[in-house]
Amino acid sequence: MSLVAVRRGRPIWAPGAYNALDDVYEVIETMKLALLAALTLPMLALAGCGVILGQERPAAAVNTVTYTPEGWPRALEADVYQPQGAGPFAGMLLAHGGGWERRSRDDMSRLARYYVGRGYVVMNAGYRFAPEAVFPAQVHDLQQAMHWLHREADRLNLDPGRIGAFGYSAGAHLVSLMALAAGTGRDLDEPWGGIKTRPEVVVAGGSPMDLRKYKSGKLVPQFLGGSIKEIPETYARASPVTLVHAAAPPFFLFHGAWDQLVDIDHAEEFKSALERQDVPVVLEILPARGHILTFLTVGSVLPAVERFLEPYLSPPQN
C-alpha cells in the first residue's frame, strides 16, 4: 500500500495528519523543511513576503508569571510582555503547537515580540500536555489564562474588551475551542469558562478543526483519552467545527497549501461552517508550504492578519 496519496493536486499523508508514523515523519519533515527553509527564506524575503518578523519597539517589560489559581493540578507559567506607552492596550493570548504533547511557549516568542512591538499586552502561555493531562484539561488551562488577563487588566493597563487569541496547530485548536465555548453554557464552558474567556477575534493557523477525521495514530487518541471507536462523542465535542454558532467571534484562518500533517480541508470546512452562521471569517492559503514551513514563514501572513484584526482590536474612536 502506498503511503502517499494525491488529493486535489497536492500530496497528502494518508489517512490524514497525526497518523501512526507521526514521530518518524515529523523528524524527516523537520529536516527536509529546514533545508527547504534555508534555500527559500532569502527568496521569500526578497519577494517582500515579510518572513522575518520585525519588532517596531522593544517591550517595556517581560515577566514570567504563574497564571493558574492555587490548587490547580499543575502550576502553569506564561510570559507577559508589556508594551511601551500609556495605553489602554489591546491584548493577545498566544498558544503554541506540538500535538498537545510537547514543544513550549518559546515557539511563540517571536510572535510575542512582534505584537508587543505593535502595542499589545501579550500573554504567551504554556499548558498541560497529554498523556498526563487529557482533554479538556488544556482548554481549561487557557480559560484560566484569559481569566488572569481580566484580573490583571488594570495593572497591565489592558482593555479587557480588546483581547485576541492567536494559536498555531494544536494551540490554534485549543484557542478555537475556548472561543467557541465561551459563554455558551455548554459542557466545555463549565466550570472554568464564561464570557470572559471569549476573545474578540481568533487567529488560527494550521489547525485541526475536525478530530473525527483521525481514525488511527497516536496523538489524537492520546490527547482525547481513547480511540474514535471508544469515545466518538468526545471526538465530536473536541472538534471546533461542531461547535460553531452565530455568536462566535470572527476568525482569521491560515493554512499551508501543502500541509501533510493537517490537511487543508480542516480549514476549508471550518470556514464554510462559520460562513453558514454569518460569522466573519477569512482563510488565507499559503502556497507551496507544508505545516512546519507555514509556521516558519508566518510573517508573510501577518499584514493580512493586521488588517483583519483592526476593526475588532483597535481603540474606540472618540
C-alpha positions as CSV (number, residue, x, y, z in Angstrom):
1,M,0.0,0.0,0.0
2,S,1.4,3.4,-0.9
3,L,2.0,5.7,2.0
4,V,1.5,8.8,-0.1
5,A,-1.7,9.9,-1.9
6,V,-2.5,12.8,-4.0
7,R,-5.6,14.9,-3.4
8,R,-6.7,18.0,-5.4
9,G,-3.2,18.3,-6.9
10,R,-1.2,18.1,-3.7
11,P,0.4,15.3,-1.8
12,I,-1.2,14.2,1.5
13,W,-0.1,11.7,4.1
14,A,-3.0,9.2,4.2
15,P,-5.2,8.9,6.1
16,G,-4.5,12.4,7.4
17,A,-2.4,14.2,10.0
18,Y,-1.2,12.6,13.2
19,N,-1.1,9.0,12.0
20,A,0.9,6.1,13.3
21,L,4.1,7.4,11.8
22,D,3.8,10.8,13.4
23,D,7.2,10.9,15.2
24,V,9.2,9.4,12.3
25,Y,7.5,11.6,9.8
26,E,8.0,14.7,11.8
27,V,11.7,14.2,12.1
28,I,12.0,13.7,8.4
29,E,9.7,16.6,7.7
30,T,11.6,18.9,10.0
31,M,15.0,18.0,8.4
32,K,13.6,18.4,4.9
33,L,11.9,21.7,5.6
34,A,14.8,23.1,7.5
35,L,16.9,22.6,4.3
36,L,14.0,24.0,2.2
37,A,13.7,27.0,4.5
38,A,17.4,27.7,4.3
39,L,17.1,27.7,0.5
40,T,13.8,29.6,0.2
41,L,13.7,32.1,3.0
42,P,16.1,34.5,1.3
43,M,14.0,34.4,-1.9
44,L,10.8,34.9,0.1
45,A,12.3,37.9,1.9
46,L,13.5,39.4,-1.4
47,A,9.9,38.9,-2.7
48,G,8.6,41.1,0.0
49,C,6.8,38.3,2.0
50,G,7.9,39.7,5.3
51,V,9.0,36.3,6.7
52,I,11.5,38.0,9.1
53,L,9.4,39.4,12.0
54,G,10.5,42.9,12.8
55,Q,9.9,44.5,16.2
56,E,8.7,48.0,16.0
57,R,9.5,48.7,19.6
58,P,11.0,46.6,22.4
59,A,8.8,45.6,25.3
60,A,8.8,47.9,28.3
61,A,8.9,44.7,30.5
62,V,8.7,41.0,30.1
63,N,7.7,39.0,33.2
64,T,7.1,35.3,33.7
65,V,4.0,34.7,35.8
66,T,2.2,31.7,37.3
67,Y,-1.3,32.3,35.9
68,T,-3.2,29.3,37.3
69,P,-5.0,29.6,40.6
70,E,-3.8,27.9,43.8
71,G,-4.8,24.3,43.9
72,W,-4.7,23.8,40.1
73,P,-3.5,20.3,39.1
74,R,-0.2,21.9,37.9
75,A,1.2,25.4,38.3
76,L,1.5,26.9,34.8
77,E,3.5,29.8,33.6
78,A,3.2,32.4,30.9
79,D,5.5,35.2,29.7
80,V,3.7,38.5,29.8
81,Y,5.0,41.3,27.5
82,Q,4.2,44.9,28.5
83,P,4.3,47.4,25.6
84,Q,5.7,50.9,25.8
85,G,3.3,53.8,26.2
86,A,0.4,54.7,28.3
87,G,-2.4,52.5,27.0
88,P,-5.0,51.3,27.5
89,F,-3.7,48.5,25.3
90,A,-5.2,45.7,23.3
91,G,-4.2,42.2,24.4
92,M,-3.1,39.0,22.6
93,L,-3.1,35.5,24.1
94,L,-0.7,33.1,22.3
95,A,-0.8,29.3,22.3
96,H,1.9,27.1,20.8
97,G,1.6,23.9,18.9
98,G,3.2,20.5,19.4
99,G,0.5,17.8,19.0
100,W,-0.9,18.5,22.5
101,E,2.1,16.6,23.9
102,R,5.3,18.7,23.5
103,R,7.0,21.9,22.4
104,S,6.8,25.1,24.5
105,R,5.8,28.7,24.5
106,D,9.3,29.5,23.3
107,D,8.0,28.7,19.8
108,M,5.7,31.7,20.0
109,S,8.3,34.2,21.4
110,R,9.0,35.9,18.1
111,L,5.2,36.5,17.6
112,A,5.1,37.8,21.2
113,R,7.9,40.3,20.4
114,Y,6.1,41.2,17.2
115,Y,2.8,42.0,18.9
116,V,4.3,43.8,21.9
117,G,6.1,46.0,19.4
118,R,2.8,46.9,17.9
119,G,1.4,48.0,21.2
120,Y,-0.3,44.8,22.5
121,V,-0.1,43.3,26.0
122,V,1.0,39.8,25.1
123,M,0.4,36.7,27.2
124,N,2.4,33.7,25.8
125,A,1.0,30.8,27.8
126,G,2.0,27.2,28.4
127,Y,-0.5,24.5,29.1
128,R,-0.5,20.9,30.3
129,F,0.4,18.0,27.9
130,A,-1.0,14.7,27.0
131,P,-0.9,11.9,28.0
132,E,-0.6,13.0,31.6
133,A,-3.4,15.5,31.1
134,V,-6.2,14.7,28.7
135,F,-8.9,16.8,27.0
136,P,-10.4,19.1,28.1
137,A,-7.6,20.0,30.6
138,Q,-5.7,22.1,28.0
139,V,-8.8,24.1,27.2
140,H,-9.3,24.7,30.9
141,D,-5.7,25.9,31.2
142,L,-6.2,28.6,28.5
143,Q,-9.5,29.6,30.1
144,Q,-7.5,30.3,33.2
145,A,-5.1,32.4,31.2
146,M,-8.0,34.6,29.9
147,H,-9.3,35.0,33.5
148,W,-5.8,36.0,34.6
149,L,-5.7,38.7,31.9
150,H,-9.0,40.1,33.1
151,R,-8.0,40.1,36.7
152,E,-4.7,41.9,35.9
153,A,-6.2,44.3,33.3
154,D,-5.9,47.4,35.5
155,R,-2.3,46.7,36.5
156,L,-1.4,46.0,32.9
157,N,-3.4,49.0,31.5
158,L,-5.1,46.4,29.3
159,D,-8.5,47.0,27.8
160,P,-10.4,43.7,28.6
161,G,-12.8,44.3,25.7
162,R,-10.0,44.1,23.2
163,I,-8.3,40.8,23.7
164,G,-7.5,38.5,20.8
165,A,-6.1,34.9,20.7
166,F,-3.5,33.5,18.3
167,G,-2.6,29.9,18.0
168,Y,-0.8,27.6,15.7
169,S,-1.5,23.9,15.1
170,A,-2.6,22.3,18.5
171,G,-2.6,25.8,20.0
172,A,-4.9,27.0,17.3
173,H,-7.2,24.1,18.0
174,L,-7.3,24.9,21.7
175,V,-8.0,28.7,21.4
176,S,-10.7,27.9,18.8
177,L,-12.4,25.5,21.3
178,M,-12.1,28.1,24.1
179,A,-13.5,30.9,21.9
180,L,-16.4,28.8,20.6
181,A,-17.5,27.5,24.0
182,A,-17.1,30.8,25.9
183,G,-20.4,32.0,27.4
184,T,-22.5,29.3,25.8
185,G,-23.2,27.2,28.9
186,R,-22.1,24.0,27.1
187,D,-20.1,21.4,29.0
188,L,-16.8,22.8,27.6
189,D,-17.7,26.2,29.0
190,E,-18.1,24.8,32.5
191,P,-16.8,25.2,35.1
192,W,-13.9,27.4,34.1
193,G,-15.2,29.3,31.0
194,G,-17.7,32.1,30.9
195,I,-17.9,35.2,28.7
196,K,-14.6,36.5,29.9
197,T,-12.9,33.6,28.1
198,R,-14.2,34.8,24.7
199,P,-11.6,36.6,22.7
200,E,-12.8,39.3,20.4
201,V,-11.1,37.7,17.5
202,V,-9.2,34.5,16.8
203,V,-6.2,33.8,14.6
204,A,-5.8,30.1,13.9
205,G,-3.1,28.6,11.7
206,G,-2.7,25.0,10.6
207,S,-5.4,23.9,13.0
208,P,-7.0,20.5,13.2
209,M,-10.7,21.5,13.3
210,D,-12.4,18.1,13.0
211,L,-10.7,15.4,15.1
212,R,-13.3,12.9,13.8
213,K,-11.1,12.6,10.7
214,Y,-8.4,10.8,12.6
215,K,-9.3,7.1,12.7
216,S,-5.8,6.0,13.7
217,G,-2.5,7.2,15.0
218,K,-1.2,8.2,18.4
219,L,-1.6,11.9,19.1
220,V,-5.3,12.4,18.9
221,P,-6.3,9.3,20.9
222,Q,-3.6,10.2,23.5
223,F,-5.0,13.7,23.7
224,L,-8.6,12.6,24.0
225,G,-8.2,9.5,26.1
226,G,-9.2,6.8,23.7
227,S,-9.9,5.9,20.1
228,I,-12.8,7.2,18.0
229,K,-14.5,3.8,18.3
230,E,-14.3,4.0,22.1
231,I,-15.3,7.7,22.6
232,P,-16.9,9.1,19.4
233,E,-18.8,11.7,21.4
234,T,-15.5,13.1,22.8
235,Y,-14.1,13.4,19.3
236,A,-17.1,15.4,18.2
237,R,-17.1,17.8,21.2
238,A,-13.3,18.3,20.8
239,S,-13.8,19.4,17.2
240,P,-14.2,23.1,16.7
241,V,-16.3,22.5,13.5
242,T,-19.1,21.0,15.6
243,L,-19.2,24.0,18.0
244,V,-19.8,26.8,15.5
245,H,-22.7,29.2,16.3
246,A,-23.9,32.6,15.3
247,A,-22.4,34.4,18.2
248,A,-18.9,33.0,17.6
249,P,-16.0,35.5,17.4
250,P,-14.5,36.4,14.0
251,F,-11.8,34.0,12.8
252,F,-8.7,34.6,10.6
253,L,-7.5,31.2,9.4
254,F,-4.3,30.5,7.6
255,H,-3.0,27.2,6.2
256,G,-0.2,25.8,4.1
257,A,-1.4,24.5,0.7
258,W,0.9,21.5,1.0
259,D,0.2,20.7,4.7
260,Q,0.6,17.0,5.1
261,L,0.1,16.9,8.8
262,V,-3.2,18.8,9.0
263,D,-4.9,18.6,5.6
264,I,-6.3,21.9,4.3
265,D,-9.8,20.6,4.3
266,H,-9.9,21.3,8.0
267,A,-9.7,25.0,7.4
268,E,-11.9,24.9,4.4
269,E,-14.8,23.1,6.1
270,F,-14.4,25.2,9.3
271,K,-14.6,28.3,7.2
272,S,-17.8,27.1,5.5
273,A,-19.3,26.3,8.9
274,L,-18.6,29.8,10.1
275,E,-20.0,31.3,6.9
276,R,-23.2,29.4,7.3
277,Q,-23.7,31.2,10.6
278,D,-22.7,34.6,9.2
279,V,-19.6,34.8,11.4
280,P,-16.8,36.9,9.8
281,V,-14.0,34.7,8.6
282,V,-11.1,34.8,6.2
283,L,-9.0,31.9,5.0
284,E,-5.5,32.7,3.7
285,I,-3.9,29.7,1.9
286,L,-0.1,30.0,1.8
287,P,1.2,28.4,-1.5
288,A,3.9,25.8,-1.6
289,R,4.2,25.4,2.1
290,G,3.6,22.5,4.5
291,H,2.8,22.5,8.2
292,I,6.2,23.5,9.5
293,L,7.3,25.9,6.8
294,T,3.9,27.7,7.2
295,F,4.8,28.5,10.8
296,L,8.4,29.3,10.0
297,T,7.2,31.9,7.4
298,V,4.3,33.2,9.5
299,G,5.5,36.7,8.9
300,S,4.2,36.5,5.3
301,V,0.6,36.4,6.5
302,L,0.8,39.0,9.3
303,P,-0.1,42.1,7.2
304,A,-3.4,40.4,6.2
305,V,-3.9,39.4,9.9
306,E,-3.4,43.0,11.0
307,R,-6.0,44.2,8.5
308,F,-8.5,41.7,9.8
309,L,-7.8,42.5,13.5
310,E,-8.1,46.2,13.1
311,P,-11.9,46.6,13.4
312,Y,-12.0,44.4,16.5
313,L,-8.9,45.3,18.5
314,S,-8.3,49.0,17.6
315,P,-9.1,51.6,20.2
316,P,-12.6,53.0,20.0
317,Q,-12.8,56.3,18.2
318,N,-13.8,59.4,20.3
